[in-house]
């Protein structure tokens, strides 16, 4: 699996979706796109994403703890449960005759019932891409920031999507925090089964978009659950 992050060295290759589509056709591999939608309201203090386990009705904060922290201090980012039991992002293969963003917007209507007039995915929303030699496919990842009020509307609307209940079993929010035991929350979430490279798309994008630090990602991936005696 070869990653093509958006760096100056590779901008000539992957700056535009049209160029990526042309390259894929020249090299005879398929092209696929996926998409993450998020609302960034997190505190600039990364320690605000650490919590404690309530004991005897008392909360002793690690970092910052407020009554509205989950809803207002953290980024909201959506993923979906797929038909095969794996976690992933909405998206799919680009059909013949489609540009990359045209195909992705079509997939988002099918899987999320997304209002692409109000929330169109554009070239500027591109985050990263990678090529998988085993499947001869190039996967592109896009992310778009919206208002928190819009996130709630998008989540509600997704239940009326054409593919809801068949290809997509539901949209949910990623827990972008760590509980006081050092494992529950985001570290525990990373232990799930992810489709393809969606786990890598998630962790790369969280750092790329400034939502989490690379150290937070590394700590989460190394965390182990506590065993109760």
WOPE-V994565 format. One record per residue. SS is DSSP state (hx for helix, st for strand, lp for the rest). D_FIRST is the distance of its C-alpha to the first C-alpha in Angstrom with 2 decimals. Layout:
# WOPE-V994565
[[SS:D_FIRST] [SS:D_FIRST]]
This chain:
# WOPE-V994565
[[lp:0.00] [st:3.81] [st:6.55] [st:9.91] [st:12.55] [lp:16.04] [lp:17.53] [hx:20.50] [hx:18.59] [hx:16.57] [hx:19.22] [hx:20.54] [hx:17.39] [hx:16.78] [lp:20.13] [lp:21.33] [hx:20.11] [hx:22.25] [hx:20.49] [hx:17.01] [hx:18.72] [hx:20.38] [hx:17.32] [hx:15.66] [hx:18.97] [hx:19.36] [lp:16.10] [lp:16.81] [lp:13.82] [st:14.51] [st:14.31] [st:14.37] [st:15.70] [st:16.46] [st:19.14] [st:20.60] [st:24.31] [st:26.01] [st:29.34] [lp:29.44] [lp:32.70] [lp:31.68] [lp:33.92] [lp:33.08] [lp:33.89] [hx:30.74] [hx:33.06] [hx:34.25] [hx:31.30] [st:32.77] [lp:35.31] [lp:37.65] [lp:38.62] [lp:42.05] [st:44.76] [lp:48.25] [lp:47.68] [st:46.94] [lp:43.80] [lp:43.34] [lp:40.75] [lp:37.93] [lp:37.41] [lp:38.70] [lp:39.80] [lp:41.53] [lp:42.48] [lp:40.23] [hx:37.22] [hx:34.85] [hx:35.82] [hx:36.54] [hx:34.90] [lp:31.30] [lp:28.66] [st:28.39] [st:24.94] [st:24.47] [st:21.96] [st:22.86] [st:23.35] [st:22.08] [lp:24.10] [lp:22.00] [lp:22.61] [lp:19.22] [st:19.07] [st:17.33] [lp:18.21] [st:20.32] [st:19.06] [st:18.01] [st:17.75] [lp:19.70] [lp:22.70] [lp:24.26] [lp:26.53] [lp:24.90] [lp:23.50] [hx:20.43] [hx:22.76] [hx:25.24] [hx:22.87] [hx:21.62] [hx:25.26] [hx:26.25] [hx:23.76] [hx:25.05] [hx:28.57] [hx:27.84] [hx:26.02] [hx:27.77] [lp:30.92] [lp:30.01] [lp:32.74] [lp:30.83] [lp:34.10] [lp:34.28] [lp:30.57] [lp:28.85] [lp:25.22] [lp:25.31] [hx:23.21] [hx:24.19] [hx:22.43] [st:18.94] [st:16.89] [st:13.26] [st:10.59] [st:6.93] [st:5.92] [st:4.66] [lp:6.48] [lp:8.06] [lp:9.76] [lp:10.07] [st:9.99] [st:9.77] [st:10.40] [st:12.97] [st:14.66] [st:18.36] [st:20.92] [st:24.68] [st:27.44] [lp:30.64] [lp:33.85] [hx:34.26] [hx:36.90] [hx:34.52] [hx:31.90] [hx:34.63] [hx:35.56] [hx:32.01] [hx:31.63] [hx:34.98] [hx:34.30] [hx:31.03] [lp:33.21] [lp:34.76] [lp:31.58] [lp:31.62] [lp:28.67] [st:29.96] [lp:30.85] [lp:28.86] [lp:25.24] [st:25.47] [st:27.56] [st:28.00] [st:26.97] [st:27.23] [st:27.03] [lp:24.62] [lp:26.83] [lp:26.09] [lp:28.51] [st:29.20] [lp:32.41] [lp:34.84] [lp:33.60] [lp:30.34] [lp:28.24] [lp:29.40] [st:27.94] [hx:24.44] [hx:23.55] [hx:24.72] [hx:22.84] [lp:19.46] [lp:20.45] [lp:20.24] [lp:17.89] [st:15.41] [lp:14.07] [lp:10.39] [lp:8.93] [hx:12.58] [hx:13.25] [hx:10.88] [hx:12.48] [hx:15.76] [hx:15.74] [hx:14.44] [hx:17.06] [hx:19.77] [hx:19.66] [hx:19.23] [lp:22.17] [lp:24.26] [lp:24.67] [lp:23.65] [lp:23.35] [hx:20.48] [hx:23.02] [hx:23.68] [hx:20.06] [hx:19.97] [hx:23.36] [hx:22.45] [hx:19.48] [hx:21.87] [lp:24.86] [lp:26.61] [lp:29.19] [lp:32.83] [lp:34.72] [lp:38.20] [lp:40.95]]
